[in-house]
Amino acid sequence: MNLLLTAAGLRNETLLDALRDMLGKPFGSANVVYVPTASLAEPGDHGWMIAHLNRLHSLGWLQFDILELNGLPRQMVLDRLLNADVIYVEGGNHYHLARSITGNHLADGLLDALKDRVYVGVSAGSMIFSRHLTAHSADVIGDTADLHALGATSVEPPFGLFDWYLKPHLYSPDFPERDDAWADRISAQADFPIYFIDDDTAVRVTDGTVDVITEGRWRFHP
């Protein structure tokens, strides 16, 4: 399994080089599927999503597919995922993304697809693999409003692969409250490990090995 878990997509050459290495062939010889599901639960201007989509598209893929996880037959969704070499899952509301995966019974099929494909997560798309994606972590992290916005009070982790939690956008100008003091407050309350990553950083998982690649800053609290 090869996962590149970013905060803000492929923003720098270090992250692009990591994806090239994980993919093992040129982008022009590979298919990518872009999954916008998490973004659809976010209100307001979606210029950020369009910027991410355009940046990804500009890499010159053999085929660029866009796939929404809700509303299509399950097998059609899985077939489209299986047709891709890279599954790129956009940011937004991570609880909506998790509930879309579990509600459409996609978790097992997606895990099977990831056995020989590369997964790139952006923000919410990077947060869904932790076993601590729960109402408890929402309270600890301060994300309860994002869960309640869906009319929900609970969430089931779709995969539960990792004991650690990932929280993106550390030091981001788009989230000015996410500074060291913010990370310190969360870490003091958390009863689970957390990676805090900025927008130029990714947590990379390759065949069970976890490391951090970055042109920016990050913190880990065990």
C-alpha positions as a Markdown table, in Angstrom:
| # | Residue | x | y | z |
|---|---|---|---|---|
| 1 | Met | 0.0 | 0.0 | 0.0 |
| 2 | Asn | 1.4 | 3.4 | -1.0 |
| 3 | Leu | -0.2 | 6.5 | 0.5 |
| 4 | Leu | 0.9 | 10.1 | 0.2 |
| 5 | Leu | -1.0 | 12.0 | 2.8 |
| 6 | Thr | -0.8 | 15.8 | 2.1 |
| 7 | Ala | -2.4 | 18.8 | 3.6 |
| 8 | Ala | -2.8 | 20.9 | 0.4 |
| 9 | Gly | -1.9 | 18.6 | -2.5 |
| 10 | Leu | 1.2 | 18.5 | -4.6 |
| 11 | Arg | 2.5 | 22.0 | -3.9 |
| 12 | Asn | 6.2 | 21.5 | -4.3 |
| 13 | Glu | 8.8 | 19.4 | -6.2 |
| 14 | Thr | 9.6 | 17.3 | -3.2 |
| 15 | Leu | 6.0 | 16.0 | -3.0 |
| 16 | Leu | 5.9 | 15.6 | -6.8 |
| 17 | Asp | 9.1 | 13.6 | -6.8 |
| 18 | Ala | 7.7 | 11.4 | -4.0 |
| 19 | Leu | 4.7 | 10.7 | -6.1 |
| 20 | Arg | 6.8 | 9.9 | -9.2 |
| 21 | Asp | 8.9 | 7.5 | -7.2 |
| 22 | Met | 5.8 | 5.8 | -5.7 |
| 23 | Leu | 4.1 | 5.6 | -9.1 |
| 24 | Gly | 7.1 | 4.2 | -10.9 |
| 25 | Lys | 6.3 | 5.6 | -14.3 |
| 26 | Pro | 5.7 | 9.0 | -16.0 |
| 27 | Phe | 2.5 | 10.8 | -15.3 |
| 28 | Gly | 1.8 | 10.8 | -19.0 |
| 29 | Ser | 1.6 | 7.0 | -18.9 |
| 30 | Ala | -0.7 | 6.8 | -16.0 |
| 31 | Asn | -4.4 | 7.3 | -15.2 |
| 32 | Val | -5.6 | 9.4 | -12.3 |
| 33 | Val | -9.0 | 9.6 | -10.7 |
| 34 | Tyr | -9.9 | 12.8 | -8.8 |
| 35 | Val | -12.5 | 12.3 | -6.0 |
| 36 | Pro | -14.1 | 15.7 | -4.9 |
| 37 | Thr | -16.6 | 14.2 | -2.4 |
| 38 | Ala | -15.3 | 15.8 | 0.8 |
| 39 | Ser | -15.3 | 19.3 | -0.9 |
| 40 | Leu | -19.0 | 19.0 | -1.7 |
| 41 | Ala | -19.9 | 19.3 | 2.0 |
| 42 | Glu | -18.1 | 22.6 | 2.4 |
| 43 | Pro | -20.0 | 25.8 | 1.9 |
| 44 | Gly | -18.8 | 29.0 | 0.3 |
| 45 | Asp | -16.3 | 29.7 | -2.5 |
| 46 | His | -14.6 | 26.6 | -4.0 |
| 47 | Gly | -11.7 | 28.4 | -5.7 |
| 48 | Trp | -9.3 | 26.3 | -3.6 |
| 49 | Met | -10.7 | 23.1 | -5.0 |
| 50 | Ile | -10.5 | 24.4 | -8.6 |
| 51 | Ala | -6.8 | 25.4 | -8.0 |
| 52 | His | -6.0 | 21.9 | -6.7 |
| 53 | Leu | -7.8 | 20.3 | -9.6 |
| 54 | Asn | -6.0 | 22.5 | -12.2 |
| 55 | Arg | -2.7 | 21.8 | -10.6 |
| 56 | Leu | -3.2 | 18.1 | -10.7 |
| 57 | His | -4.6 | 18.2 | -14.3 |
| 58 | Ser | -1.6 | 20.2 | -15.5 |
| 59 | Leu | 0.7 | 17.3 | -14.8 |
| 60 | Gly | -0.3 | 15.7 | -18.1 |
| 61 | Trp | -1.9 | 12.4 | -17.3 |
| 62 | Leu | -2.9 | 9.8 | -19.8 |
| 63 | Gln | -6.4 | 9.9 | -18.5 |
| 64 | Phe | -7.9 | 12.3 | -16.0 |
| 65 | Asp | -11.2 | 11.0 | -14.4 |
| 66 | Ile | -13.5 | 12.8 | -11.9 |
| 67 | Leu | -15.5 | 10.5 | -9.6 |
| 68 | Glu | -18.1 | 11.3 | -7.0 |
| 69 | Leu | -18.6 | 8.6 | -4.4 |
| 70 | Asn | -22.3 | 9.2 | -3.8 |
| 71 | Gly | -25.2 | 8.5 | -6.1 |
| 72 | Leu | -23.5 | 5.9 | -8.5 |
| 73 | Pro | -23.8 | 2.1 | -8.3 |
| 74 | Arg | -21.2 | 0.7 | -6.0 |
| 75 | Gln | -19.6 | -1.5 | -8.8 |
| 76 | Met | -19.3 | 1.5 | -11.1 |
| 77 | Val | -17.4 | 3.4 | -8.5 |
| 78 | Leu | -15.1 | 0.5 | -7.8 |
| 79 | Asp | -14.5 | -0.1 | -11.5 |
| 80 | Arg | -13.5 | 3.6 | -12.0 |
| 81 | Leu | -11.1 | 3.4 | -9.0 |
| 82 | Leu | -9.6 | 0.2 | -10.4 |
| 83 | Asn | -9.1 | 1.9 | -13.8 |
| 84 | Ala | -6.8 | 4.5 | -12.1 |
| 85 | Asp | -3.1 | 4.2 | -11.3 |
| 86 | Val | -3.4 | 7.2 | -8.8 |
| 87 | Ile | -6.5 | 7.8 | -6.6 |
| 88 | Tyr | -6.4 | 11.4 | -5.6 |
| 89 | Val | -8.9 | 12.3 | -2.9 |
| 90 | Glu | -9.7 | 16.0 | -2.3 |
| 91 | Gly | -10.1 | 17.9 | 0.9 |
| 92 | Gly | -13.2 | 19.3 | 2.6 |
| 93 | Asn | -15.3 | 17.7 | 5.3 |
| 94 | His | -13.5 | 14.5 | 6.4 |
| 95 | Tyr | -16.6 | 13.3 | 8.2 |
| 96 | His | -18.7 | 13.5 | 5.0 |
| 97 | Leu | -16.0 | 11.7 | 3.2 |
| 98 | Ala | -15.8 | 8.9 | 5.8 |
| 99 | Arg | -19.6 | 8.6 | 5.9 |
| 100 | Ser | -19.7 | 8.4 | 2.1 |
| 101 | Ile | -17.3 | 5.5 | 2.1 |
| 102 | Thr | -19.0 | 3.6 | 4.8 |
| 103 | Gly | -22.5 | 4.5 | 3.7 |
| 104 | Asn | -21.9 | 3.3 | 0.2 |
| 105 | His | -20.0 | 0.1 | 1.4 |
| 106 | Leu | -16.8 | 1.1 | -0.4 |
| 107 | Ala | -14.2 | 0.5 | 2.3 |
| 108 | Asp | -13.3 | -3.0 | 1.4 |
| 109 | Gly | -13.2 | -2.4 | -2.3 |
| 110 | Leu | -11.1 | 0.8 | -1.9 |
| 111 | Leu | -8.6 | -1.1 | 0.3 |
| 112 | Asp | -8.3 | -3.8 | -2.3 |
| 113 | Ala | -7.7 | -1.1 | -5.0 |
| 114 | Leu | -5.0 | 0.4 | -2.9 |
| 115 | Lys | -3.0 | -2.8 | -2.8 |
| 116 | Asp | -1.4 | -1.9 | -6.2 |
| 117 | Arg | -2.3 | 1.8 | -6.7 |
| 118 | Val | -1.0 | 5.0 | -5.3 |
| 119 | Tyr | -3.3 | 7.1 | -3.1 |
| 120 | Val | -2.9 | 10.8 | -2.7 |
| 121 | Gly | -4.9 | 12.5 | 0.0 |
| 122 | Val | -5.5 | 16.2 | 0.4 |
| 123 | Ser | -6.5 | 17.4 | 3.9 |
| 124 | Ala | -9.8 | 15.5 | 4.6 |
| 125 | Gly | -8.6 | 12.9 | 2.1 |
| 126 | Ser | -5.6 | 12.3 | 4.3 |
| 127 | Met | -7.4 | 12.1 | 7.6 |
| 128 | Ile | -9.7 | 9.1 | 6.9 |
| 129 | Phe | -7.3 | 6.3 | 7.6 |
| 130 | Ser | -7.0 | 6.7 | 11.4 |
| 131 | Arg | -8.8 | 4.4 | 13.8 |
| 132 | His | -9.3 | 7.6 | 15.9 |
| 133 | Leu | -11.6 | 9.2 | 13.4 |
| 134 | Thr | -14.4 | 9.3 | 15.9 |
| 135 | Ala | -16.7 | 11.7 | 17.8 |
| 136 | His | -14.2 | 11.6 | 20.6 |
| 137 | Ser | -11.3 | 12.9 | 18.4 |
| 138 | Ala | -13.7 | 15.5 | 17.0 |
| 139 | Asp | -14.2 | 16.8 | 20.5 |
| 140 | Val | -10.4 | 16.7 | 21.2 |
| 141 | Ile | -9.4 | 18.3 | 18.0 |
| 142 | Gly | -12.2 | 20.9 | 17.9 |
| 143 | Asp | -13.9 | 19.6 | 14.8 |
| 144 | Thr | -17.3 | 18.8 | 16.3 |
| 145 | Ala | -19.0 | 21.5 | 14.3 |
| 146 | Asp | -18.0 | 19.8 | 11.1 |
| 147 | Leu | -19.7 | 16.6 | 12.2 |
| 148 | His | -22.8 | 18.3 | 13.5 |
| 149 | Ala | -23.1 | 20.2 | 10.2 |
| 150 | Leu | -24.0 | 16.9 | 8.6 |
| 151 | Gly | -26.7 | 16.3 | 11.2 |
| 152 | Ala | -24.6 | 13.6 | 12.8 |
| 153 | Thr | -23.3 | 13.0 | 16.2 |
| 154 | Ser | -21.1 | 9.9 | 15.5 |
| 155 | Val | -18.8 | 8.7 | 12.8 |
| 156 | Glu | -17.3 | 5.3 | 12.0 |
| 157 | Pro | -13.7 | 5.1 | 10.8 |
| 158 | Pro | -13.9 | 3.6 | 7.3 |
| 159 | Phe | -10.5 | 1.9 | 7.5 |
| 160 | Gly | -8.9 | 2.2 | 10.9 |
| 161 | Leu | -5.4 | 1.5 | 9.5 |
| 162 | Phe | -3.3 | 3.7 | 11.8 |
| 163 | Asp | -3.1 | 4.4 | 15.5 |
| 164 | Trp | -2.1 | 8.0 | 14.8 |
| 165 | Tyr | -4.2 | 10.9 | 13.7 |
| 166 | Leu | -3.3 | 13.4 | 11.0 |
| 167 | Lys | -4.2 | 17.1 | 11.4 |
| 168 | Pro | -3.4 | 19.3 | 8.4 |
| 169 | His | -2.7 | 23.0 | 7.7 |
| 170 | Leu | -0.4 | 23.8 | 10.6 |
| 171 | Tyr | 0.9 | 27.4 | 10.2 |
| 172 | Ser | -1.4 | 27.9 | 7.1 |
| 173 | Pro | -2.5 | 31.5 | 6.3 |
| 174 | Asp | -5.9 | 30.1 | 5.5 |
| 175 | Phe | -6.2 | 28.8 | 9.0 |
| 176 | Pro | -4.4 | 31.5 | 11.1 |
| 177 | Glu | -5.4 | 29.9 | 14.4 |
| 178 | Arg | -3.4 | 26.8 | 13.7 |
| 179 | Asp | -0.1 | 27.8 | 15.3 |
| 180 | Asp | 2.1 | 26.1 | 17.9 |
| 181 | Ala | -0.2 | 27.1 | 20.8 |
| 182 | Trp | -3.1 | 25.5 | 19.0 |
| 183 | Ala | -1.1 | 22.3 | 18.4 |
| 184 | Asp | 0.0 | 22.4 | 22.1 |
| 185 | Arg | -3.6 | 22.6 | 23.4 |
| 186 | Ile | -4.7 | 19.7 | 21.3 |
| 187 | Ser | -1.7 | 17.5 | 22.2 |
| 188 | Ala | -2.3 | 18.1 | 25.9 |
| 189 | Gln | -5.8 | 16.7 | 25.6 |
| 190 | Ala | -5.2 | 13.9 | 23.0 |
| 191 | Asp | -5.0 | 10.3 | 24.1 |
| 192 | Phe | -3.7 | 9.3 | 20.7 |
| 193 | Pro | -0.6 | 10.2 | 18.6 |
| 194 | Ile | -1.0 | 13.1 | 16.2 |
| 195 | Tyr | 0.9 | 14.3 | 13.1 |
| 196 | Phe | 0.5 | 18.1 | 12.6 |
| 197 | Ile | 1.6 | 19.0 | 9.0 |
| 198 | Asp | 1.8 | 22.2 | 7.1 |
| 199 | Asp | 0.8 | 22.7 | 3.5 |
| 200 | Asp | 4.2 | 21.8 | 2.1 |
| 201 | Thr | 4.5 | 18.5 | 4.0 |
| 202 | Ala | 3.1 | 14.9 | 3.6 |
| 203 | Val | 3.1 | 11.7 | 5.6 |
| 204 | Arg | 4.2 | 8.9 | 3.3 |
| 205 | Val | 3.2 | 5.3 | 4.0 |
| 206 | Thr | 4.9 | 2.7 | 1.8 |
| 207 | Asp | 4.4 | -1.0 | 2.5 |
| 208 | Gly | 3.9 | -0.3 | 6.2 |
| 209 | Thr | 6.8 | 2.1 | 6.6 |
| 210 | Val | 5.8 | 5.7 | 7.7 |
| 211 | Asp | 8.0 | 8.7 | 7.1 |
| 212 | Val | 7.5 | 12.5 | 6.6 |
| 213 | Ile | 8.6 | 14.3 | 3.4 |
| 214 | Thr | 8.6 | 18.1 | 3.5 |
| 215 | Glu | 9.7 | 21.5 | 2.3 |
| 216 | Gly | 8.0 | 23.0 | 5.3 |
| 217 | Arg | 7.3 | 22.2 | 8.9 |
| 218 | Trp | 5.6 | 19.5 | 10.9 |
| 219 | Arg | 5.2 | 18.2 | 14.4 |
| 220 | Phe | 4.6 | 14.7 | 15.8 |
| 221 | His | 3.2 | 14.1 | 19.3 |
| 222 | Pro | 3.3 | 10.4 | 20.4 |
